[in-house]
Amino acid sequence: MAESRVSALLLRETLPTALRCLYHPFVYGIATGKLPLGSFKNYVGQDAFFLNAFASAYKSAGTMAQARGDSAGARQFQTLAEGVAEELKLHEAYATKWRVPHSQKYAL
């Protein structure tokens, strides 16, 4: 019961921000299919850069957890790293489809 009250409170307090995000020109452009291709290419490159950093951090954390005898933690970080790897495959497919130059794929 307390969880639903916390969820309702959080929603009420963050609703204006959530709506601004939902109707941001970038998000709206993706939803309507009207986002300029150059903007999408830039997003793919930036997000891939971000995801690669997370993949590296998850792998390092998993290695450290395993070294400390935390097998459950190591498995959790492995699962997170695998999820990032799957998302990076999607980004690679987009990069290929939309001909994102390699130098743009992982640039900020």
C-alpha positions in Angstrom: 0.0 0.0 0.0 2.8 2.4 0.9 4.4 1.8 -2.5 1.3 3.0 -4.4 1.3 6.2 -2.2 4.9 6.8 -3.0 4.3 6.2 -6.7 1.4 8.6 -6.7 3.4 11.2 -4.9 6.3 10.8 -7.3 4.1 11.0 -10.3 2.3 14.1 -9.0 5.6 15.9 -8.3 7.3 15.0 -11.6 4.3 15.1 -14.0 5.2 18.6 -15.5 8.7 17.4 -16.2 7.5 14.1 -17.6 5.1 15.9 -20.0 7.9 18.3 -21.1 10.0 15.2 -21.9 7.2 13.4 -23.7 6.5 16.4 -25.9 10.1 17.4 -26.4 10.7 18.1 -30.2 13.2 15.2 -30.4 10.8 12.6 -28.8 7.9 14.0 -30.7 9.9 13.8 -33.9 10.7 10.2 -33.4 7.1 9.4 -32.5 5.7 11.1 -35.6 8.5 10.0 -38.0 9.4 13.6 -38.6 12.7 13.8 -36.8 15.4 15.0 -39.3 17.7 12.1 -40.3 20.8 14.1 -39.2 19.4 14.4 -35.6 18.7 10.6 -35.5 22.2 9.8 -36.7 23.6 12.0 -34.0 21.4 10.3 -31.4 22.6 6.9 -32.5 26.2 7.9 -32.2 25.8 9.6 -28.8 23.7 6.7 -27.4 26.2 4.1 -28.6 29.0 6.0 -26.9 27.0 6.1 -23.7 26.1 2.4 -23.9 29.7 1.4 -24.5 30.7 3.2 -21.3 28.0 1.4 -19.4 29.0 -2.0 -20.9 32.6 -1.4 -19.8 31.4 -0.3 -16.3 29.2 -3.4 -15.9 31.9 -5.7 -17.0 34.4 -4.2 -14.5 31.9 -4.3 -11.7 31.1 -7.9 -12.5 34.8 -8.8 -12.4 35.2 -7.0 -9.1 32.1 -8.6 -7.6 33.4 -12.1 -8.7 36.8 -11.4 -7.2 35.2 -10.5 -3.9 33.2 -13.7 -3.9 29.9 -12.1 -4.8 28.7 -14.6 -7.5 25.1 -13.2 -7.4 26.3 -9.7 -7.9 28.6 -10.8 -10.7 25.6 -12.5 -12.4 23.5 -9.4 -12.1 26.2 -7.3 -13.7 26.6 -9.9 -16.4 22.9 -9.7 -17.2 23.1 -5.9 -17.4 26.1 -6.1 -19.7 24.3 -8.6 -21.9 21.3 -6.2 -22.1 23.6 -3.4 -23.2 25.2 -5.6 -25.8 21.7 -6.3 -27.3 20.9 -2.7 -27.5 24.3 -2.0 -29.1 23.4 -4.5 -31.8 20.2 -2.5 -32.5 22.3 0.7 -32.7 24.8 -1.0 -35.1 21.8 -2.0 -37.3 20.6 1.6 -37.3 24.1 2.9 -38.0 24.4 0.6 -41.0 20.9 1.3 -42.3 21.3 5.0 -42.1 24.9 5.1 -43.1 26.3 6.7 -39.9 30.0 7.2 -40.5 32.1 5.2 -38.1 33.7 8.4 -36.7 30.2 9.6 -35.8 29.0 6.3 -34.2 30.9 6.8 -30.9 31.5 10.5 -30.8 30.0 12.9 -28.3 
